[in-house]
């Protein structure tokens, strides 16, 4: 399996004309242009936007779907669909596949994805250099709070733009 997989977490509610959707689309395109595979939850919103960007740039896309959600298929831009039975299996698969993680704005589901990824890295239950990049300021209060109360926690990089994500991915030694 390709070791260069970026798992992207984000909202399923972003609309196609919204700035959040457009940013996710640019992120997906950039990931593909760098030769990385894009992996995400496979449904709508920023998941669709990132997959669409990667697909349009002729990159490979993986969607990890959850059969308990009652949605039968991933979005049209997912090339490889991995079905899981429940939310925890889905999260485990998304995290296990990722070599790097980008967290976009989202709700409680995105928060759970960020928190679990962060905790698994902190406990060294997943190993190796696996950067977590939070794109934009949405999660900055959470990151700052944890950094203040748990200074030994795995560092999370709050990045302002997709160009910075590109630089971090380019500097990974894989």
N, C-alpha and C positions, 0 to 999 in steps of 0.2 A: 504494500500500500504506500502511496505517496506520503512522505514525511513532511512535506511542505503544505500543511493544511491550516488555514486560518478559520477559527470558529467565530462567527459573528452573532452576538446576542442583541435583541432589540424588540421594539414594539410591533405588534401585529396590527395596530390601528392607524399607522401613518397613511395618509392619502397620497395618490400619485403626484399631485401638483404641489405638495407641501415641501418646504425646505428640508425637513427630516428625511423624506423619501428620496429627494434629490441627492442629499449627502450620502445616504446609504448606497444609492446607485453608483455614485462616484467611487465610493469605497470598494464596491464589488468589481468595478472596472479596473481599478488600480491593483487590487489583489491579483486579478487574472493577468494583467499586463506584466506583473512581476513573476509570473509563472507559478503562483500558488493556487491551490484548490480552495474554493470557498465552501464552507460548511455552515449551515444554520438550521433553524427549526422547520424550514420548508413551506411555511404558509404565507400569509399576506403581509402587508405593511412593509417594514424595513427588511423583513426576510425576503419578500418578493423583490424589493428594490435592489438589494445587494446581489441576489442571484441573477436578476436581470442584467445588471451591470457586468457581472462576470461572464454570463452567457453571451452577451453582445460583444464582449472582447475575446470571445472564443476560448474562455477558460472552462474549467471543470467545476461543477456544482454538486454538492451533496445536501440533501434535505433529510433530517431526522424527524420523522413524524410520530405522532402518538395515536394509536388506534382507539384509545379510551376517549379521545376528544370528539369522536364521531365524525371527523372529517376524513373522507376517503382517500384523497390524493393531495400530493404536494402541488405547489404552484407550477405553472407551465415552464419555468426557467430552471427547474431542478432536473438534472440529468441522472443522478443516482439517488434513489429513494431508499432510506433505511427505516423500516417500520419498527416501532417499539410498542410494548404493551401499555406501559404507564409512564407517568411524568418522571419518576426517579430513574427509570431505565433510559428514558430519552435524555435527561440531563447528563447521566453518566456517559452515554455514547457521545454526546456533543463535546463534553470535556475531554474524554479519552482520545478522540480523534484530533483535537486541536494541538497544534505546536505553538500557536500564538492565539490570543483572544482579543477581540475588539468588542467593547460594550457600548452600545448606542443608547440614547434615551429610551425609556420604557416604563412599564409599571411593575407590579409585584412579581410577575414572572421573570422579568429581566433582573430585578433585584435578587431573586433566588438564584438565578444563573451566575450572577456576579459573586454573590456570597459563597456559594458552593465551590466555585472554581478557586476563589481566593483561599478558602479553608483547606481544600485539598492540597494546594501548593504550600500553605503554611505548615501543614502536618507532614509534608513530604510524601504524600500518598500518590502524587504524580511528580516525576522528577525531571531534571534537566532545565535548561533555560527556556522558560515558557512565559513570555511577557503578557501581562494583562494591560491593555490600553483602553482607557475610558475616553471616548471621543466626545469632546464638549464638556460643559460645566454641570450637567444634570446630576451626576453622581459625586461631584466634588465634596459636598457636605458629608456624605457617607465615608468617602475615602479619608477625608481630614479627621473625622471623628475616630475612626479605627486607628489611624496613624498616631493620633494623640493618646489614645488609651492603650494601644498595643504597639509600641514603637518597634518591636522586633518582627512585626508582620511583614510578609512578602510585599515588596513595593508594587504599587500600581501606578502606572504612568497616566496622568491626565494630559491628554494631547488636544490641541486646539483645532487641528485640521488633518485632512487625509494625507497631505504631504509628509507630516511627521510620522504617521503610521507607515508610510512608504519607507522612510529613512530607517525606522526601527526594524522593519522586516528585512531590508537590505543588509543590515548589520548583524543579523542572526547567523551564527555559524552552524549550519545543518549539513 
